[in-house]
Amino acid sequence: MTRAGGTRHRKREKEVMKDNHITHILDENPIVSLKEPELSKIRAHVESCKACCRAYDAARLSASLLRARAAEAAENSANVNPFFQTRVLAAWRERQATSVSTLRRLWNSTGALVASMAATTAALAVLAFVAPSSDSTNQATAALVPYSAEAVVLDQSDNDQVTDDQVLSALYATDDEGK
């Protein structure tokens, strides 16, 4: 490109940048994170656009204020009251001691009950598995009873046979009969 062609190209770029304001670039990204090509475009645009120049100046000012405030905060953090850390650690230790003492109090109140329950369970397990009953003559056996359920319920002997009608009438007595 010739010198005249390069000048024309820059003029055309400035005209395009006049229509496209750079405020959206400043709004989307912090000025400290912008790369050199973006910064050069911004600087070229702010030479001809007053509104973008004010926005660029405000962005640079806010970035420098943030840097200064961060440096001041870092400096102040070194000058903290030396007793502050001691008080915080003491409160933390007290809270830890309280939680341990709470568990200790809980164990003191329920420890005897838990221990007695464990001992009872162990004793029952020993009695059930280790020392089973060796006397088999005392074991209960089922006896065969020659009675039916009907005979027991109706209190009838074997020689008196009950018909189905008698059973049903005994079970489902009418209201007149029950009175």
Backbone as CSV, one residue per row, in Angstrom:
resi,resn,N_x,N_y,N_z,CA_x,CA_y,CA_z,C_x,C_y,C_z
1,MET,0.842,-1.172,0.000,0.000,0.000,0.000,0.890,1.238,0.000
2,THR,0.387,2.219,-0.613,1.144,3.477,-0.642,0.762,4.304,0.551
3,ARG,1.481,5.380,0.688,1.224,6.272,1.821,-0.182,6.860,1.730
4,ALA,-0.602,7.219,0.548,-1.938,7.786,0.373,-2.998,6.723,0.643
5,GLY,-2.723,5.468,0.222,-3.683,4.382,0.444,-3.816,4.079,1.939
6,GLY,-2.689,4.156,2.662,-2.717,3.907,4.103,-3.489,4.981,4.838
7,THR,-3.346,6.243,4.389,-4.059,7.346,5.025,-5.554,7.197,4.787
8,ARG,-5.920,6.827,3.552,-7.327,6.648,3.239,-7.935,5.509,4.088
9,HIS,-7.161,4.464,4.259,-7.635,3.317,5.042,-7.896,3.727,6.493
10,ARG,-6.995,4.525,7.070,-7.194,4.974,8.454,-8.395,5.905,8.565
11,LYS,-8.604,6.777,7.560,-9.760,7.668,7.595,-11.051,6.862,7.532
12,ARG,-11.059,5.848,6.668,-12.246,5.025,6.538,-12.495,4.247,7.849
13,GLU,-11.434,3.758,8.480,-11.552,3.039,9.740,-12.097,3.953,10.834
14,LYS,-11.648,5.236,10.843,-12.133,6.196,11.832,-13.614,6.478,11.622
15,GLU,-14.039,6.565,10.333,-15.446,6.814,10.058,-16.302,5.619,10.517
16,VAL,-15.800,4.415,10.297,-16.535,3.224,10.726,-16.593,3.200,12.249
17,MET,-15.498,3.543,12.921,-15.460,3.545,14.377,-16.351,4.642,14.954
18,LYS,-16.550,5.738,14.190,-17.448,6.781,14.669,-18.867,6.238,14.800
19,ASP,-19.272,5.400,13.851,-20.603,4.824,13.888,-20.703,3.719,14.937
20,ASN,-19.620,3.013,15.151,-19.599,1.928,16.140,-18.879,2.428,17.384
21,HIS,-19.630,2.834,18.365,-19.029,3.343,19.592,-18.395,2.200,20.382
22,ILE,-17.404,2.521,21.171,-16.638,1.508,21.903,-17.180,1.279,23.305
23,THR,-18.270,1.870,23.644,-18.792,1.708,25.002,-19.192,0.260,25.283
24,HIS,-19.638,-0.459,24.257,-19.999,-1.860,24.499,-18.767,-2.688,24.860
25,ILE,-17.608,-2.345,24.308,-16.371,-3.055,24.660,-16.013,-2.777,26.115
26,LEU,-16.151,-1.528,26.526,-15.827,-1.155,27.900,-16.827,-1.740,28.891
27,ASP,-18.073,-1.885,28.465,-19.087,-2.454,29.356,-18.915,-3.960,29.534
28,GLU,-18.464,-4.641,28.500,-18.354,-6.095,28.543,-17.096,-6.587,29.260
29,ASN,-16.009,-5.828,29.177,-14.734,-6.280,29.733,-14.116,-5.198,30.600
30,PRO,-13.443,-5.588,31.678,-12.693,-4.590,32.441,-11.534,-4.073,31.595
31,ILE,-11.202,-2.847,31.790,-10.178,-2.226,30.948,-8.804,-2.880,31.155
32,VAL,-8.558,-3.408,32.330,-7.253,-4.038,32.581,-7.128,-5.372,31.866
33,SER,-8.233,-5.976,31.446,-8.158,-7.263,30.750,-8.128,-7.110,29.226
34,LEU,-8.225,-5.895,28.714,-8.209,-5.685,27.265,-6.792,-5.866,26.720
35,LYS,-6.704,-6.459,25.538,-5.416,-6.678,24.864,-5.026,-5.417,24.093
36,GLU,-3.783,-5.378,23.662,-3.242,-4.200,22.978,-3.986,-3.875,21.682
37,PRO,-4.380,-4.843,20.841,-5.123,-4.471,19.623,-6.452,-3.779,19.944
38,GLU,-7.149,-4.258,20.986,-8.410,-3.618,21.355,-8.163,-2.220,21.909
39,LEU,-7.108,-2.084,22.708,-6.779,-0.764,23.263,-6.414,0.224,22.164
40,SER,-5.685,-0.232,21.151,-5.321,0.681,20.057,-6.564,1.111,19.276
41,LYS,-7.521,0.201,19.071,-8.773,0.571,18.398,-9.544,1.590,19.233
42,ILE,-9.554,1.364,20.546,-10.270,2.286,21.431,-9.618,3.658,21.395
43,ARG,-8.304,3.691,21.485,-7.595,4.993,21.463,-7.833,5.724,20.148
44,ALA,-7.845,4.984,19.045,-8.092,5.611,17.744,-9.516,6.167,17.691
45,HIS,-10.450,5.467,18.276,-11.838,5.921,18.229,-12.071,7.117,19.145
46,VAL,-11.449,7.143,20.308,-11.732,8.226,21.251,-11.137,9.554,20.792
47,GLU,-10.230,9.526,19.818,-9.702,10.780,19.293,-10.770,11.575,18.564
48,SER,-11.765,10.879,17.999,-12.777,11.576,17.219,-14.165,11.550,17.856
49,CYS,-14.353,10.818,18.969,-15.679,10.702,19.574,-15.604,11.154,21.025
50,LYS,-16.282,12.246,21.343,-16.236,12.822,22.691,-16.929,11.906,23.720
51,ALA,-18.083,11.326,23.365,-18.823,10.471,24.305,-17.997,9.238,24.672
52,CYS,-17.360,8.637,23.689,-16.535,7.459,23.956,-15.266,7.854,24.712
53,CYS,-14.767,9.063,24.475,-13.590,9.547,25.204,-13.909,9.671,26.686
54,ARG,-15.086,10.193,27.012,-15.490,10.295,28.415,-15.656,8.912,29.039
55,ALA,-16.231,7.984,28.296,-16.413,6.625,28.808,-15.067,5.939,29.029
56,TYR,-14.139,6.151,28.112,-12.802,5.563,28.240,-12.067,6.150,29.441
57,ASP,-12.176,7.468,29.612,-11.536,8.109,30.765,-12.149,7.605,32.080
58,ALA,-13.466,7.440,32.098,-14.130,6.933,33.304,-13.692,5.502,33.606
59,ALA,-13.531,4.682,32.578,-13.094,3.297,32.776,-11.670,3.251,33.312
60,ARG,-10.798,4.107,32.756,-9.405,4.147,33.254,-9.367,4.643,34.689
61,LEU,-10.174,5.662,35.014,-10.215,6.200,36.373,-10.743,5.154,37.369
62,SER,-11.802,4.451,36.995,-12.343,3.439,37.901,-11.361,2.285,38.101
63,ALA,-10.622,1.912,37.064,-9.619,0.848,37.201,-8.506,1.289,38.137
64,SER,-8.076,2.553,38.021,-7.006,3.024,38.908,-7.508,3.148,40.350
65,LEU,-8.773,3.566,40.542,-9.341,3.618,41.890,-9.455,2.229,42.517
66,LEU,-9.858,1.256,41.719,-9.950,-0.110,42.230,-8.574,-0.641,42.631
67,ARG,-7.568,-0.366,41.801,-6.199,-0.799,42.142,-5.734,-0.144,43.434
68,ALA,-6.010,1.149,43.594,-5.590,1.868,44.795,-6.320,1.327,46.021
69,ARG,-7.606,1.054,45.890,-8.378,0.536,47.020,-7.909,-0.863,47.412
70,ALA,-7.586,-1.692,46.420,-7.089,-3.038,46.712,-5.749,-2.967,47.424
71,ALA,-4.893,-2.060,46.987,-3.590,-1.902,47.646,-3.776,-1.409,49.081
72,GLU,-4.708,-0.479,49.279,-4.979,0.041,50.624,-5.535,-1.061,51.531
73,ALA,-6.422,-1.882,50.995,-6.990,-2.988,51.782,-5.913,-3.995,52.151
74,ALA,-5.007,-4.279,51.230,-3.919,-5.210,51.520,-3.000,-4.635,52.590
75,GLU,-2.767,-3.349,52.526,-1.912,-2.700,53.529,-2.586,-2.698,54.899
76,ASN,-3.893,-2.446,54.924,-4.629,-2.421,56.190,-4.761,-3.804,56.815
77,SER,-4.750,-4.826,55.993,-4.881,-6.169,56.554,-3.640,-6.546,57.355
78,ALA,-2.516,-5.957,57.044,-1.305,-6.220,57.817,-1.325,-5.464,59.145
79,ASN,-2.096,-4.394,59.224,-2.145,-3.572,60.434,-3.367,-3.885,61.301
80,VAL,-3.839,-5.105,61.283,-5.011,-5.487,62.069,-4.630,-5.534,63.544
81,ASN,-5.603,-5.290,64.383,-5.408,-5.359,65.816,-4.830,-6.730,66.176
82,PRO,-3.698,-6.807,66.874,-3.077,-8.108,67.159,-3.925,-8.973,68.094
83,PHE,-4.802,-8.367,68.860,-5.632,-9.137,69.781,-6.867,-9.710,69.098
84,PHE,-7.167,-9.249,67.886,-8.331,-9.740,67.169,-8.206,-11.240,66.903
85,GLN,-7.062,-11.661,66.400,-6.840,-13.073,66.104,-6.927,-13.902,67.395
86,THR,-6.388,-13.383,68.479,-6.438,-14.094,69.756,-7.880,-14.271,70.216
87,ARG,-8.690,-13.227,70.083,-10.095,-13.319,70.496,-10.875,-14.306,69.627
88,VAL,-10.606,-14.271,68.330,-11.308,-15.185,67.426,-10.937,-16.628,67.747
89,LEU,-9.651,-16.892,67.949,-9.222,-18.254,68.266,-9.772,-18.720,69.611
90,ALA,-9.842,-17.821,70.579,-10.396,-18.189,71.886,-11.878,-18.538,71.759
91,ALA,-12.620,-17.783,70.992,-14.043,-18.076,70.786,-14.211,-19.411,70.057
92,TRP,-13.350,-19.679,69.103,-13.424,-20.937,68.364,-13.132,-22.121,69.284
93,ARG,-12.105,-22.000,70.133,-11.772,-23.077,71.077,-12.914,-23.295,72.072
94,GLU,-13.535,-22.217,72.518,-14.649,-22.333,73.456,-15.814,-23.076,72.819
95,ARG,-16.096,-22.772,71.576,-17.178,-23.452,70.871,-16.855,-24.936,70.708
96,GLN,-15.601,-25.252,70.394,-15.191,-26.652,70.265,-15.337,-27.375,71.598
97,ALA,-14.927,-26.729,72.685,-15.024,-27.345,74.008,-16.482,-27.568,74.394
98,THR,-17.355,-26.674,74.015,-18.774,-26.806,74.323,-19.361,-28.019,73.611
99,SER,-18.995,-28.232,72.359,-19.549,-29.373,71.623,-19.041,-30.684,72.216
100,VAL,-17.796,-30.732,72.675,-17.272,-31.943,73.288,-17.964,-32.188,74.618
101,SER,-18.165,-31.148,75.395,-18.811,-31.331,76.694,-20.273,-31.749,76.523
102,THR,-20.919,-31.336,75.479,-22.289,-31.751,75.218,-22.344,-33.255,74.975
103,LEU,-21.414,-33.767,74.179,-21.372,-35.203,73.935,-21.031,-35.966,75.214
104,ARG,-20.149,-35.409,76.010,-19.771,-36.065,77.265,-20.982,-36.116,78.211
105,ARG,-21.733,-35.038,78.312,-22.918,-35.027,79.170,-23.954,-36.037,78.687
106,LEU,-24.112,-36.140,77.373,-25.053,-37.103,76.818,-24.628,-38.524,77.174
107,TRP,-23.337,-38.821,77.052,-22.852,-40.156,77.373,-22.993,-40.433,78.875
108,ASN,-22.707,-39.435,79.694,-22.824,-39.632,81.137,-24.255,-39.963,81.542
109,SER,-25.225,-39.369,80.875,-26.612,-39.618,81.257,-27.144,-40.918,80.674
110,THR,-26.647,-41.369,79.550,-27.190,-42.576,78.918,-26.210,-43.738,78.910
111,GLY,-25.002,-43.521,79.348,-23.985,-44.579,79.287,-24.361,-45.802,80.090
112,ALA,-24.886,-45.632,81.282,-25.257,-46.771,82.128,-26.376,-47.578,81.487
113,LEU,-27.346,-46.908,80.905,-28.446,-47.598,80.244,-27.943,-48.405,79.048
114,VAL,-27.104,-47.802,78.232,-26.562,-48.483,77.054,-25.723,-49.674,77.485
115,ALA,-24.893,-49.514,78.513,-24.055,-50.611,78.992,-24.904,-51.757,79.538
116,SER,-25.959,-51.448,80.290,-26.812,-52.513,80.826,-27.565,-53.230,79.718
117,MET,-27.989,-52.505,78.698,-28.666,-53.139,77.566,-27.717,-54.062,76.819
118,ALA,-26.470,-53.651,76.649,-25.482,-54.489,75.969,-25.193,-55.740,76.789
119,ALA,-25.074,-55.610,78.107,-24.814,-56.764,78.963,-25.989,-57.735,78.934
120,THR,-27.202,-57.226,78.967,-28.389,-58.086,78.909,-28.447,-58.836,77.593
121,THR,-28.166,-58.165,76.498,-28.170,-58.801,75.182,-27.118,-59.891,75.120
122,ALA,-25.932,-59.636,75.647,-24.866,-60.638,75.647,-25.266,-61.840,76.497
123,ALA,-25.865,-61.602,77.665,-26.280,-62.708,78.530,-27.349,-63.560,77.860
124,LEU,-28.297,-62.925,77.202,-29.336,-63.681,76.497,-28.757,-64.484,75.338
125,ALA,-27.797,-63.925,74.645,-27.158,-64.650,73.543,-26.416,-65.870,74.073
126,VAL,-25.719,-65.746,75.204,-25.011,-66.877,75.803,-26.006,-67.950,76.216
127,LEU,-27.081,-67.552,76.849,-28.077,-68.524,77.289,-28.744,-69.225,76.111
128,ALA,-28.946,-68.533,75.027,-29.649,-69.118,73.887,-28.760,-70.045,73.076
129,PHE,-27.489,-69.725,72.906,-26.647,-70.493,72.002,-25.643,-71.400,72.703
130,VAL,-25.086,-70.989,73.782,-24.026,-71.750,74.431,-24.607,-72.794,75.381
131,ALA,-25.601,-72.454,76.137,-26.155,-73.374,77.127,-27.581,-73.755,76.773
132,PRO,-27.789,-74.501,75.680,-29.158,-74.891,75.362,-29.632,-75.981,76.327
133,SER,-30.906,-76.149,76.416,-31.488,-77.137,77.321,-31.141,-78.539,76.828
134,SER,-30.535,-79.359,77.706,-30.160,-80.719,77.314,-31.223,-81.735,77.725
135,ASP,-32.170,-81.356,78.552,-33.230,-82.261,79.001,-34.360,-82.232,77.980
136,SER,-34.468,-83.286,77.183,-35.472,-83.318,76.129,-36.811,-83.860,76.627
137,THR,-36.857,-84.417,77.822,-38.118,-84.976,78.318,-39.081,-83.903,78.763
138,ASN,-38.583,-82.731,79.112,-39.439,-81.656,79.573,-39.990,-80.801,78.435
139,GLN,-39.621,-81.131,77.224,-40.080,-80.323,76.100,-41.553,-80.615,75.828
140,ALA,-42.287,-79.603,75.545,-43.716,-79.742,75.283,-43.936,-80.301,73.903
141,THR,-44.881,-81.224,73.788,-45.233,-81.772,72.491,-46.701,-81.500,72.242
142,ALA,-47.066,-81.478,71.001,-48.453,-81.231,70.650,-49.250,-82.513,70.838
143,ALA,-50.353,-82.429,71.476,-51.210,-83.595,71.699,-52.309,-83.602,70.666
144,LEU,-52.600,-84.731,70.167,-53.681,-84.858,69.205,-54.991,-84.990,69.971
145,VAL,-55.854,-84.067,69.753,-57.145,-84.057,70.424,-58.170,-84.536,69.412
146,PRO,-58.979,-85.506,69.774,-59.935,-86.051,68.812,-61.165,-85.165,68.612
147,TYR,-61.153,-83.959,69.154,-62.309,-83.082,69.039,-62.165,-82.183,67.824
148,SER,-63.269,-81.827,67.242,-63.259,-80.854,66.163,-63.557,-79.483,66.748
149,ALA,-63.359,-78.454,65.950,-63.624,-77.098,66.403,-65.102,-76.906,66.705
150,GLU,-65.935,-77.565,65.936,-67.373,-77.448,66.155,-67.770,-78.052,67.490
151,ALA,-67.125,-79.180,67.827,-67.466,-79.855,69.069,-67.054,-79.016,70.268
152,VAL,-65.933,-78.350,70.162,-65.458,-77.521,71.270,-66.331,-76.288,71.410
153,VAL,-66.655,-75.640,70.281,-67.438,-74.417,70.324,-68.857,-74.694,70.807
154,LEU,-69.439,-75.747,70.328,-70.820,-76.025,70.658,-70.953,-76.937,71.877
155,ASP,-69.828,-77.345,72.453,-69.782,-78.186,73.653,-70.604,-79.448,73.466
156,GLN,-70.260,-80.145,72.409,-70.964,-81.383,72.095,-69.987,-82.544,72.178
157,SER,-70.509,-83.654,72.498,-69.672,-84.846,72.555,-69.653,-85.514,71.195
158,ASP,-68.833,-86.563,71.053,-68.678,-87.229,69.757,-69.940,-87.960,69.303
159,ASN,-70.688,-88.485,70.231,-71.846,-89.276,69.830,-73.017,-88.405,69.383
160,ASP,-73.053,-87.144,69.751,-74.106,-86.245,69.290,-73.610,-85.517,68.042
161,GLN,-74.122,-85.888,66.905,-73.730,-85.254,65.657,-74.599,-84.022,65.415
162,VAL,-73.971,-82.923,65.059,-74.683,-81.679,64.814,-74.766,-81.483,63.306
163,THR,-75.932,-81.069,62.850,-76.100,-80.826,61.431,-75.661,-79.410,61.101
164,ASP,-75.488,-79.190,59.849,-75.075,-77.852,59.386,-76.139,-76.813,59.704
165,ASP,-77.364,-77.195,59.612,-78.441,-76.260,59.910,-78.427,-75.831,61.371
166,GLN,-78.097,-76.744,62.250,-78.030,-76.410,63.663,-76.876,-75.444,63.950
167,VAL,-75.772,-75.677,63.269,-74.612,-74.794,63.460,-74.940,-73.393,62.962
168,LEU,-75.521,-73.306,61.798,-75.854,-72.002,61.226,-76.901,-71.284,62.058
169,SER,-77.873,-72.012,62.560,-78.890,-71.357,63.380,-78.303,-70.909,64.706
170,ALA,-77.323,-71.639,65.224,-76.676,-71.222,66.475,-75.818,-69.981,66.236
171,LEU,-75.173,-69.930,65.118,-74.304,-68.800,64.809,-75.098,-67.549,64.425
172,TYR,-76.110,-67.737,63.631,-76.862,-66.596,63.112,-78.263,-66.606,63.679
173,ALA,-78.377,-66.389,64.924,-79.688,-66.365,65.564,-80.414,-65.107,65.121
174,THR,-81.715,-65.223,64.909,-82.493,-64.052,64.508,-82.704,-63.151,65.713
175,ASP,-83.114,-61.969,65.441,-83.321,-60.998,66.510,-84.417,-61.463,67.483
176,ASP,-85.432,-62.132,66.969,-86.502,-62.597,67.819,-86.033,-63.656,68.798
177,GLU,-85.155,-64.528,68.283,-84.661,-65.611,69.132,-83.688,-65.066,70.179
178,GLY,-82.929,-64.018,69.841,-81.947,-63.491,70.769,-82.583,-62.716,71.901
179,LYS,-83.850,-62.303,71.762,-84.504,-61.474,72.786,-85.125,-62.301,73.781
